[in-house]
Amino acid sequence: MHIHSPFPAAIPQPDQLFELAYRTLQWSKNSFGLAHKTLSSRLMNWLYPAPSRETQPIDTALLANLQQRYEALLTVDWQDAQRGIYPPSLLFDHPWDEFFRYYPNLWLDLPQMWLRSQQQQHQDFAPQIKTEGYPKYYLQNFHHQTNGYLSDDSANLYDLQVDILFGGTADAMRRRVLAPLKQGLAHFSTLEPSQLKILDVACGTGRTLRQLRATFPQTALLGCDLSAAYLRKANQTLHQLPGELPQLIQANAEALPYANQTFHGITSVFLFHELPPAVRRSVIQESYRLLKPGGTLIICDSIQMSDSPEFAPMMANFPKLFHEPYYRHYTTDDLEAVLAKVGFTPIQTSIHLMSKYWIAQKPSLIAA
């Protein structure tokens, strides 16, 4: 006699349900980002028609490749949380209150951004914005943002804009610095976590520092940025977290006010494509100076032509659709050679979705 069980043959386990919730959230954010970009583009083209820019077509094979990379990113993000690289709660750490508060402002600011793009006004700042003291290369309306990176309004909208641009994966790509950083800090295993120091260069609104704090709860964290407005936003992002508040300073990454060999680890996320070539080299040189022997530098930024030639149409279109004056050179800049010339070794690279990562170590033994 066969007795039918009242329960399903396979009951989803808690981890399976957790992963399903995570993937559902990410795909929902991806769909929302696509819908926003489609609707905003059509609306702005209708309200402010302009001659179309010559952009390269994106074929179905490229979109399929992009989807495969997207799925791979979600998989590694989930697996790193399961491996204990960072708390699984980070997978759901989305600033929903900021989204509902500032998303309407994004639409209100869109006409200004659109007109600025049409009129090719790339150094457009309101009279009340103080631009004195900033390097010339920084005084740009990157992404056609109103007042560039120098206003509180810009800081409030930045994370939302970037997450829409990347289909909801901005934080997932930021988190890819955590595993190699944790591995690099193992070089200092004889030290207590509280004795370690990590610097986030160009910390912006503090999203990377927030993830660093969750991963390294006892480690001293420091962040620097050129924008006072973005540092104010970072303070808001970080002040409610448990543990020691990261130290934030306003400073140029080319010449930071720290002593030689201060840090065990340095991160920099989404900075290098917005720097002129010579400045990229200065920031790498400065990072080398600041790292202790055996310390690790991790750079996260856009993919490049050398590692992702199949995405050449997207890389060619990006600076045409967004104001990114240094991006085209960045896509062909051999940063691995620059890192090696400065003295970093070994140097590793990896790719996740649309981001590339350089993991570079300062040698433990340095000749006097």
Backbone hydrogen bonds, N-H to C=O, Kabsch-Sander energy under -0.5 kcal/mol:
donor,donor_aa,acceptor,acceptor_aa,energy
3,I,1,M,-0.5
4,H,2,H,-0.6
17,L,13,Q,-2.4
18,F,14,P,-2.5
19,E,15,D,-2.5
20,L,16,Q,-2.4
21,A,17,L,-2.4
22,Y,18,F,-2.1
23,R,19,E,-2.8
24,T,20,L,-2.5
25,L,21,A,-2.2
26,Q,22,Y,-2.4
27,W,23,R,-2.7
28,S,24,T,-2.0
29,K,25,L,-2.3
30,N,26,Q,-2.3
31,S,27,W,-2.4
32,F,28,S,-2.4
33,G,29,K,-2.5
34,L,30,N,-2.2
35,A,31,S,-2.5
36,H,32,F,-2.8
37,K,33,G,-2.4
38,T,34,L,-2.3
39,L,35,A,-2.7
40,S,36,H,-2.9
41,S,37,K,-1.8
42,R,38,T,-2.1
43,L,39,L,-2.5
44,M,40,S,-2.5
45,N,41,S,-2.2
46,W,42,R,-1.6
47,L,43,L,-2.6
48,Y,44,M,-3.2
55,T,53,R,-1.1
59,D,57,P,-0.6
63,L,59,D,-1.8
64,A,60,T,-2.3
65,N,61,A,-2.1
66,L,62,L,-2.3
67,Q,63,L,-2.2
68,Q,64,A,-2.0
69,R,65,N,-2.2
70,Y,66,L,-2.2
71,E,67,Q,-2.4
72,A,68,Q,-2.2
73,L,69,R,-2.3
74,L,70,Y,-2.1
75,T,71,E,-2.1
76,V,72,A,-2.4
77,D,73,L,-2.4
78,W,74,L,-2.4
79,Q,75,T,-2.6
80,D,76,V,-2.5
81,A,77,D,-1.5
82,Q,78,W,-2.2
83,R,79,Q,-2.1
84,G,81,A,-1.1
85,I,80,D,-2.3
86,Y,80,D,-0.6
90,L,87,P,-2.1
91,L,88,P,-1.6
92,F,89,S,-1.5
93,D,90,L,-1.3
94,H,92,F,-2.2
96,W,94,H,-2.3
99,F,95,P,-2.1
100,F,96,W,-2.5
101,R,97,D,-1.6
102,Y,98,E,-2.8
103,Y,99,F,-2.3
106,L,102,Y,-1.5
107,W,103,Y,-1.2
108,L,104,P,-1.9
109,D,105,N,-2.0
110,L,106,L,-0.8
113,M,109,D,-1.9
114,W,110,L,-2.8
115,L,111,P,-2.6
116,R,112,Q,-2.4
117,S,113,M,-2.0
118,Q,114,W,-2.3
119,Q,115,L,-2.7
120,Q,117,S,-0.7
121,Q,116,R,-2.1
122,H,120,Q,-1.0
125,F,123,Q,-0.7
129,I,126,A,-1.8
130,K,128,Q,-0.5
131,T,129,I,-0.6
134,Y,131,T,-1.3
138,Y,135,P,-1.5
139,L,135,P,-0.7
139,L,136,K,-1.1
140,Q,138,Y,-2.2
141,N,122,H,-2.4
142,F,140,Q,-1.4
143,H,323,H,-1.6
144,H,141,N,-2.8
145,Q,142,F,-2.1
147,N,124,D,-0.8
148,G,145,Q,-1.9
150,L,147,N,-2.6
155,A,151,S,-1.9
156,N,152,D,-2.2
157,L,153,D,-1.4
158,Y,154,S,-1.5
159,D,155,A,-0.6
161,Q,157,L,-2.5
162,V,158,Y,-2.7
163,D,159,D,-2.3
164,I,160,L,-2.0
165,L,161,Q,-2.3
166,F,162,V,-2.1
167,G,164,I,-1.4
168,G,163,D,-3.8
169,T,166,F,-1.0
173,M,169,T,-2.4
174,R,170,A,-2.1
175,R,171,D,-2.5
176,R,173,M,-0.9
177,V,174,R,-1.8
178,L,175,R,-1.6
179,A,175,R,-0.6
181,L,177,V,-1.5
182,K,178,L,-2.6
183,Q,179,A,-2.2
184,G,180,P,-2.4
185,L,181,L,-2.5
186,A,182,K,-0.7
186,A,183,Q,-0.6
187,H,184,G,-1.6
188,F,185,L,-2.0
189,S,186,A,-1.4
191,L,188,F,-2.0
195,Q,192,E,-2.3
196,L,193,P,-1.3
198,I,220,A,-2.5
199,L,265,G,-2.1
200,D,222,L,-2.7
201,V,199,L,-0.7
201,V,267,T,-3.1
202,A,224,C,-1.1
203,C,200,D,-0.6
203,C,224,C,-2.4
206,G,203,C,-2.3
210,R,206,G,-2.2
211,Q,207,R,-1.6
212,L,208,T,-2.5
213,R,209,L,-2.6
214,A,210,R,-1.6
215,T,211,Q,-1.6
216,F,212,L,-3.0
219,T,216,F,-0.9
220,A,196,L,-2.0
222,L,198,I,-2.4
223,G,247,Q,-3.0
224,C,200,D,-1.9
225,D,249,I,-1.5
228,A,226,L,-0.6
231,L,227,S,-1.7
232,R,228,A,-2.0
233,K,229,A,-1.8
234,A,230,Y,-2.5
235,N,231,L,-2.2
236,Q,232,R,-1.7
237,T,233,K,-2.3
238,L,234,A,-2.0
239,H,235,N,-2.1
241,L,238,L,-1.8
247,Q,221,L,-2.3
249,I,223,G,-2.2
251,A,225,D,-1.4
251,A,249,I,-0.7
255,A,252,N,-1.7
258,Y,256,L,-1.8
261,Q,289,R,-2.5
262,T,259,A,-0.6
262,T,290,L,-1.6
263,F,290,L,-2.5
264,H,197,K,-2.3
265,G,197,K,-1.5
266,I,296,T,-2.5
267,T,199,L,-2.7
268,S,298,I,-1.8
269,V,201,V,-0.6
270,F,300,C,-2.9
271,L,300,C,-0.5
274,E,271,L,-2.2
275,L,272,F,-1.5
280,R,276,P,-2.1
281,R,277,P,-1.7
282,S,278,A,-1.7
283,V,279,V,-2.5
284,I,280,R,-2.0
285,Q,281,R,-2.4
286,E,282,S,-2.5
287,S,283,V,-2.2
288,Y,284,I,-2.2
289,R,285,Q,-2.0
290,L,286,E,-2.0
291,L,287,S,-1.5
292,K,263,F,-3.0
294,G,362,K,-2.1
295,G,292,K,-2.7
296,T,264,H,-1.7
297,L,360,A,-3.3
298,I,266,I,-2.5
299,I,358,W,-2.1
300,C,268,S,-3.0
301,D,356,K,-2.5
303,I,354,M,-1.7
305,M,331,T,-2.2
306,S,331,T,-0.6
307,D,304,Q,-0.6
308,S,304,Q,-2.0
311,F,308,S,-2.0
312,A,309,P,-1.7
315,M,311,F,-2.2
316,A,312,A,-2.5
317,N,313,P,-2.0
318,F,314,M,-2.0
320,K,317,N,-0.9
321,L,317,N,-2.1
322,F,318,F,-2.3
324,E,322,F,-1.2
327,Y,324,E,-1.3
328,R,324,E,-0.5
330,Y,326,Y,-1.9
331,T,327,Y,-2.1
332,T,329,H,-1.5
333,D,330,Y,-1.5
335,L,333,D,-1.8
338,V,334,D,-1.5
339,L,335,L,-2.9
340,A,336,E,-2.2
341,K,337,A,-2.4
342,V,338,V,-2.0
343,G,339,L,-1.3
344,F,339,L,-2.2
345,T,361,Q,-2.9
348,Q,359,I,-2.6
350,S,357,Y,-1.6
352,H,355,S,-2.5
355,S,352,H,-2.5
356,K,301,D,-3.4
357,Y,350,S,-2.5
358,W,299,I,-2.2
359,I,348,Q,-3.1
359,I,357,Y,-0.5
360,A,297,L,-3.0
360,A,358,W,-0.6
361,Q,346,P,-2.0
362,K,295,G,-2.8
366,I,364,S,-0.6
